Amino acid sequence: MSSPTVFITGAAAGIGRSTALKFARSGYLVGAYDIDETGLASLNKAITSTGGRVVTGILDVTDPKQWEERLKEFDAEANGRLDVLINNAGILVAGRFEEMPIEVHKRQIDINFNGVVYGTLAAFPYLKATRGAQVINLCSASAIYGQPELVTYGATKFAVRGVTEALDLEWAEYDISVKAMWPLFVQTAMTQGVSTGTTNSLGIKLTAEDVSQAIFDATRPSKRLYHKVHFPVGIQSKALSLGSRFSPAWLTREVNRRLSHK
Ligand SMILES: NC(=O)c1ccc[n+]([C@@H]2O[C@H](COP(=O)([O-])OP(=O)(O)OC[C@H]3O[C@@H](n4cnc5c(N)ncnc54)[C@H](O)[C@@H]3O)[C@@H](O)[C@H]2O)c1
């Protein structure tokens, strides 16, 4: 039998890199893609030097043509299997909404949301051809309630949530499940130098390894009696998402107002 496979975007750094290493150590053929060639070369070395298998390549997730090409190349190595697609590539720009140039808003939407749509669409034939295939989307605790100073970033994650929930229902008939990971702030390049009301009140506590472990666990077969779509990562994200589910809207707003110092 051929080994299981995983295709990861934004794999050159942070959560993506940690996830690539995790799946490689667990016997997966890893497809690691990014726009950062140097980071990919370092990841390639780290995986192959420990006996793992990896295919790396340049993929800008905002380019549907590149998606088609990289998926086709990976398929040639993967014996027709695409067990897990991880839509991880993302950018975050913090700041006041009105002070951010339109290009910055647009770039966040293009990478964080359009990239997920293009990639998931291009991967469909490969996912459909693989029994029990899964799509893992990097959502965020900023999609629990709109976040001041992270307005467009958070909104892209609300959109990723919508795609995840809807596709998980729509693609059940093809035996493809779609899941969303919900970490709060993680210690990666993305949050370096970021100072908002919520990063200051809640801190940046999670590591990339915490998230990659949670991603790996989310892809394992489960004995759960219900179908789980959303995976909060870390105590803070679990508490916030649970709280928002059971508290009235005015209270959720008040908690978020206080946490964001608004
Ligand atoms: N760091 C956090 O606090 C945090 C919290 C919740 C969710 N997330 C999500 O996790 C994911 C990974 O974040 P991270 O913290 O590892 O960030 P990171 O900045 O450490 O890594 C992001 C990677 O994505 C790549 N990338 C950027 N634009 C790309 C593009 N157009 N095409 C392909 N690759 C591209 C970068 O080169 C980089 O290697 C993102 O979707 C992010 O929104 C992060």
The ligand as a Gaussian input file, in Angstrom:
#p B3LYP/6-31G(d) Opt

LIG

0 1
 N        0.108000      33.056000      14.353000
 C       -1.115000      33.199000      14.862000
 O       -1.320000      33.872000      15.884000
 C       -2.284000      32.491000      14.222000
 C       -3.469000      32.347000      14.968000
 C       -4.564000      31.735000      14.373000
 C       -4.492000      31.303000      13.063000
 N       -3.333000      31.460000      12.355000
 C       -3.315000      31.039000      10.965000
 O       -2.356000      30.018000      10.785000
 C       -1.816000      30.082000       9.477000
 C       -0.303000      30.057000       9.526000
 O        0.145000      31.174000      10.257000
 P        1.613000      31.292000      10.905000
 O        1.423000      31.889000      12.254000
 O        2.337000      30.011000      10.786000
 O        2.235000      32.415000       9.950000
 P        3.731000      32.598000       9.414000
 O        3.801000      34.021000       9.001000
 O        4.711000      32.092000      10.415000
 O        3.789000      31.635000       8.137000
 C        2.953000      31.851000       7.039000
 C        3.555000      31.204000       5.815000
 O        2.664000      31.453000       4.724000
 C        3.458000      31.809000       3.607000
 N        2.692000      32.613000       2.657000
 C        2.359000      33.934000       2.740000
 N        1.705000      34.316000       1.637000
 C        1.627000      33.231000       0.825000
 C        1.061000      33.000000      -0.453000
 N        0.472000      33.977000      -1.157000
 N        1.136000      31.744000      -0.975000
 C        1.753000      30.758000      -0.291000
 N        2.318000      30.913000       0.924000
 C        2.245000      32.141000       1.470000
 C        4.641000      32.591000       4.182000
 O        5.726000      32.632000       3.267000
 C        4.930000      31.786000       5.441000
 O        5.847000      30.755000       5.206000
 C       -2.407000      31.345000       8.835000
 O       -3.513000      31.009000       8.030000
 C       -2.872000      32.149000      10.027000
 O       -3.912000      33.044000       9.714000
 C       -2.222000      32.024000      12.912000

